[in-house]
Amino acid sequence: MHSFFGVLPSFAAEKVLVRYGLFEESIPVADIRKYGETQKVSANLQSILGYLSPKEKQQLQDALQVKMSLDIVALDKLVNTQMGKQILYFASQAIARRDRASVQALRSAIILGAKSPEGLGLITFLEAYPSNELVIDVSKISKLAGMASSSSSSADAPPKDNVSSSPLGQIALQYQTLAVQNKQFSGCLFGDSISAGLGNTLGNGTFNFGLNGLSTISLLEQLKSLIPTKVKCEKAIIAIGGNDAWYGISDELFTKNLQEAIALVRTMGTKEIFLIPAFYSTAEASSDPTVSAPLPRVEQINALINQVGETEKVPVEAAAVAPLYENNVLKKDLTSDGDHLNAEGLKIYREALLKILQ
């Protein structure tokens, strides 16, 4: 691997140095792993967590739970594409190194982290980073985040589907096209961030095509990109609609898009297609337009899903995900932010999908 990546140190990161102006704090990677696994906080980590709000702490804890099982060959091809190199260069600007190997080091940590039995996650990335210390400049991260947000819609503008046009959406889709070339799967899942949160945990022979922020608009773009790869799916689940409700997509456009998506999936050799209703949020989240769609609009979208299912003779598996809700409202103990599922919620959702896929 070292000859493959070039001359890099043989050690991995033992500490993360967080730098913000004159402030610096060194945190052992082992402390971060312990916090992710047990939520026990070391003294060094506590000094960092003290600056975070309860919501930000929960987001960090959620991020530490993400472990992606990735196709190493496809991932290696991806980081060598022009887009992959650009994103690595973009991210490397927030990492301080004395040499000029920031991009190379990031690439190494991603590939080696993905080879971990746990899959690629924040912790396995840190443990694979080829330096005994990873120096992160928070001020540069803030600047880079600002640059990224300024290139998209304004914070005051209504949310919209930009999955296929955003760099992260493009690279996620490009990874999928590389990973499924000429492959056949017993089950395929198409969905938004809630489905994406499952990762590839539906068993061997399945593939999760879930993408954050996906609505029927980008679902069509995704399917049109996948079909030329000649990927085949014996069974397919389409779990879509929540973002369509949030983005304000009209009834006519949603219906048209969903019908077209079903037609495209059928061209992938699919024998059975199942629809999952749009996911409800909590009442509190639904009242905040920056977080989620109003619950009445989600109900309207679900009525349209039922109509499309009847027209296309595709079953709508509402009963399968019913345990997530109470009176069409997401149960508070199954979510960390009112809109997405926590570990217990994802467990219920996963079991529902496994029953559908048999």
C-alpha positions in Angstrom: 0.0 0.0 0.0 2.9 2.4 0.7 4.4 1.9 -2.7 0.9 2.5 -4.1 0.4 5.8 -2.2 3.9 7.0 -2.4 6.4 7.6 0.4 4.4 8.3 3.5 5.2 7.8 7.2 4.3 4.3 8.5 2.6 5.5 11.6 -1.0 6.5 12.1 -2.6 9.4 13.9 -2.5 9.0 17.7 -3.7 12.6 18.4 -5.9 15.2 16.9 -4.8 18.8 17.4 -7.7 21.2 17.1 -6.5 24.8 16.4 -8.6 27.9 16.4 -6.7 31.1 16.4 -4.5 31.1 19.5 -6.6 28.3 21.0 -5.2 24.7 20.7 -6.3 21.4 22.2 -4.7 18.0 21.7 -7.1 15.0 21.9 -6.0 11.4 21.7 -7.7 9.5 19.0 -8.4 6.8 21.5 -10.4 9.2 23.5 -12.5 10.0 20.5 -13.1 6.3 19.8 -14.1 5.8 23.5 -16.5 8.7 23.3 -18.1 7.3 20.1 -18.5 3.9 21.6 -19.4 4.7 25.2 -20.1 8.5 25.3 -17.6 8.7 28.1 -15.7 12.0 27.9 -12.0 12.5 28.7 -10.7 15.7 30.2 -9.1 16.8 26.9 -12.3 16.1 25.0 -14.4 17.9 27.5 -12.7 21.1 26.8 -13.8 20.9 23.2 -17.3 19.7 23.9 -17.8 22.6 26.2 -17.9 24.9 23.2 -20.7 22.9 21.6 -24.4 23.2 22.0 -26.4 20.1 23.0 -27.6 19.8 19.3 -24.0 20.0 18.1 -22.9 17.4 20.6 -25.6 15.0 19.3 -24.5 15.7 15.7 -20.9 14.8 16.6 -22.1 11.6 18.4 -24.2 10.7 15.3 -21.2 11.4 13.0 -19.0 9.1 15.1 -21.5 6.2 14.5 -21.3 6.4 10.7 -19.4 3.5 9.3 -19.6 3.0 5.6 -18.9 -0.4 4.0 -17.4 0.6 0.6 -16.2 -1.1 -2.5 -12.4 -0.5 -2.3 -11.8 -0.8 -6.0 -14.5 1.7 -6.8 -13.3 4.0 -4.0 -9.8 3.9 -5.3 -11.0 4.8 -8.8 -13.1 7.6 -7.3 -10.3 9.4 -5.5 -8.3 9.3 -8.7 -11.0 11.1 -10.8 -10.8 14.8 -11.4 -13.7 15.5 -9.1 -12.2 13.3 -6.4 -8.9 15.1 -6.5 -10.6 18.5 -6.3 -12.6 17.5 -3.2 -9.4 16.1 -1.6 -7.6 19.3 -2.3 -10.5 21.4 -1.0 -10.6 19.4 2.3 -6.8 19.4 2.7 -6.7 23.1 3.1 -8.1 22.7 6.6 -5.3 20.3 7.6 -1.9 21.7 8.5 1.2 19.7 7.5 4.8 20.7 7.3 5.3 18.8 4.0 3.2 19.0 0.8 1.5 15.6 1.2 -1.9 16.8 2.5 -3.9 15.5 -0.4 -1.8 12.3 -0.6 -2.3 11.7 3.2 -6.0 12.3 2.9 -6.3 9.8 0.1 -4.3 7.2 2.0 -6.4 7.6 5.2 -9.7 7.2 3.2 -8.6 4.1 1.4 -6.9 2.5 4.5 -9.8 3.5 6.7 -12.3 1.9 4.3 -10.3 -1.3 4.4 -10.9 -1.5 8.2 -13.3 -4.3 9.3 -15.6 -1.5 10.6 -15.7 0.3 7.3 -14.9 4.0 6.7 -15.9 6.3 9.4 -14.5 9.3 11.2 -12.6 7.2 13.7 -11.2 4.7 11.2 -10.1 7.6 9.1 -8.2 9.2 12.0 -6.6 5.9 12.9 -5.4 5.4 9.3 -4.1 9.0 8.8 -0.4 8.7 8.1 1.0 11.0 10.7 1.2 10.7 14.5 -0.8 13.9 14.8 -3.6 15.4 12.7 -3.7 19.2 12.9 -7.2 20.6 12.1 -7.6 24.4 11.7 -11.2 25.1 12.7 -11.0 28.7 11.3 -10.2 27.3 7.8 -13.0 24.7 8.1 -15.4 27.6 8.8 -14.1 29.5 5.8 -14.3 26.5 3.5 -17.9 25.8 4.8 -18.8 29.4 4.1 -17.4 29.1 0.5 -19.4 25.9 0.0 -22.6 27.4 1.3 -22.2 30.7 -0.7 -22.1 28.6 -3.9 -25.4 27.1 -3.1 -28.8 28.7 -2.3 -29.0 31.3 0.4 -29.8 30.3 4.0 -33.0 32.5 3.7 -34.1 30.9 0.4 -36.5 27.9 0.4 -34.8 24.5 0.4 -34.4 22.8 -3.0 -33.0 19.7 -4.5 -29.4 20.3 -5.5 -28.1 16.7 -5.0 -27.1 16.2 -8.6 -25.4 19.6 -8.7 -23.6 19.7 -5.4 -20.0 18.4 -5.2 -20.8 15.9 -2.5 -23.9 14.7 -4.3 -22.0 14.3 -7.5 -19.1 12.4 -6.0 -21.6 10.1 -4.1 -23.4 9.3 -7.3 -20.1 8.8 -9.1 -19.0 6.3 -6.5 -22.3 4.4 -7.0 -21.8 4.2 -10.8 -18.3 2.8 -10.3 -19.3 0.3 -7.6 -22.2 -1.3 -9.4 -20.8 -1.7 -12.9 -22.3 -4.9 -14.5 -23.4 -6.2 -11.1 -26.6 -7.9 -10.1 -28.3 -7.5 -6.7 -31.1 -9.3 -5.0 -32.3 -6.1 -3.5 -31.8 -2.3 -4.1 -32.9 0.6 -1.9 -33.4 4.0 -3.4 -34.1 6.8 -0.9 -33.1 10.0 0.9 -31.0 10.6 4.0 -33.0 8.3 6.2 -32.3 5.4 3.9 -28.7 6.5 3.4 -28.3 6.3 7.2 -28.6 2.5 7.0 -25.4 2.2 5.0 -25.0 -1.2 3.4 -26.5 -3.2 6.3 -29.3 -5.0 4.4 -27.1 -8.1 3.8 -24.9 -9.5 1.0 -26.3 -9.1 -2.5 -28.0 -5.8 -1.7 -27.0 -2.2 -2.4 -28.2 1.0 -0.7 -28.5 3.8 -3.3 -29.8 6.3 -0.7 -28.5 9.9 -1.0 -28.8 12.8 1.4 -31.3 15.4 0.2 -32.8 13.2 -2.5 -36.2 14.0 -4.0 -37.8 12.6 -7.1 -36.0 15.2 -9.1 -32.5 13.9 -8.3 -33.8 10.3 -8.1 -34.5 10.5 -11.9 -31.0 11.8 -12.5 -29.6 9.1 -10.3 -31.4 6.3 -12.2 -30.4 7.7 -15.6 -26.8 7.6 -14.5 -27.1 4.1 -13.1 -28.8 2.4 -16.1 -25.8 2.7 -18.4 -23.8 0.7 -15.8 -26.0 -2.3 -16.6 -26.7 -2.8 -12.9 -29.5 -5.3 -12.2 -31.9 -5.3 -9.2 -34.2 -8.3 -8.6 -36.2 -6.4 -6.1 -36.3 -2.6 -5.5 -37.6 -0.4 -2.7 -38.2 3.3 -3.4 -38.4 5.3 -0.2 -39.0 8.9 -1.3 -41.3 11.9 -0.8 -40.2 13.6 2.4 -37.9 16.0 0.6 -40.5 16.5 -2.2 -42.8 17.8 0.5 -40.1 19.9 2.0 -39.0 21.4 -1.3 -42.5 22.3 -2.2 -42.6 20.2 -5.4 -46.1 20.3 -6.9 -48.5 17.3 -6.9 -48.3 17.0 -10.7 -44.5 17.0 -10.8 -44.2 14.6 -7.9 -46.6 12.1 -9.5 -45.0 12.4 -12.9 -41.5 11.9 -11.4 -42.4 8.9 -9.3 -44.1 7.2 -12.2 -41.1 7.8 -14.4 -38.8 6.5 -11.6 -40.8 3.3 -11.4 -40.5 2.9 -15.2 -36.7 3.4 -15.1 -36.3 0.9 -12.2 -38.2 -1.7 -14.3 -35.6 -1.4 -17.0 -33.0 -2.6 -14.5 -34.5 -6.1 -14.7 -36.5 -5.6 -11.5 -39.2 -8.2 -10.9 -40.8 -6.5 -7.8 -40.9 -2.9 -6.7 -42.1 -1.7 -3.3 -42.9 1.9 -2.2 -42.3 3.3 1.3 -44.4 6.3 2.3 -42.7 9.6 2.9 -41.2 9.8 6.4 -43.0 12.0 8.9 -41.1 14.2 11.4 -42.0 15.2 14.9 -44.6 18.0 15.3 -41.9 20.4 16.5 -39.6 19.7 13.5 -42.5 20.0 11.1 -43.2 23.6 12.3 -39.7 24.7 11.4 -39.4 25.2 7.6 -35.6 25.1 7.8 -35.8 21.5 9.2 -38.7 19.6 7.7 -41.9 19.8 5.7 -45.3 20.5 7.4 -46.9 17.3 8.4 -50.1 18.0 6.4 -48.0 18.3 3.2 -46.3 15.0 4.0 -49.7 13.4 4.3 -50.6 14.9 0.9 -47.5 13.4 -0.7 -48.3 10.0 0.9 -51.8 10.2 -0.7 -50.1 10.7 -4.0 -47.8 7.7 -3.4 -50.8 5.6 -2.7 -52.4 6.7 -6.0 -49.2 6.0 -8.0 -48.9 2.6 -6.3 -52.4 1.7 -7.3 -52.0 3.0 -10.9 -48.6 1.2 -11.3 -49.7 -1.9 -9.4 -46.8 -1.4 -7.0 -47.5 -2.1 -3.2 -47.1 0.7 -0.7 -45.6 -0.8 2.5 -47.1 1.6 5.0 -47.6 -1.0 7.7 -43.9 -1.9 7.6 -42.8 1.5 8.9 -45.9 2.2 11.1 -44.0 1.4 14.3 -42.0 4.6 13.7 -45.0 6.8 14.2 -47.9 7.6 16.5 -50.8 9.3 14.7 -48.6 10.0 11.7 -46.0 11.8 13.8 -42.5 10.5 14.3 -42.0 9.2 17.9 -39.6 11.4 19.8 -37.6 8.5 21.2 -36.7 7.3 17.7 -35.1 10.6 16.5 -32.2 12.8 17.7 -33.2 15.9 15.7 -37.0 15.5 15.0 -36.5 14.7 11.4 -34.0 11.8 11.1 -34.0 8.4 12.8 -31.6 7.6 15.6 -30.0 4.2 16.1 -33.2 2.6 17.5 -35.3 4.1 14.7 -32.9 2.9 12.0 -33.1 -0.6 13.6 -36.9 -0.6 13.2 -36.6 0.7 9.6 -34.0 -1.9 8.7 -36.0 -4.7 10.1 -39.0 -3.5 8.0 -36.9 -3.5 4.8 -35.5 -6.9 5.5 -39.0 -8.3 5.8 -40.0 -6.7 2.5 -36.9 -8.1 0.8 -37.4 -11.5 2.6 
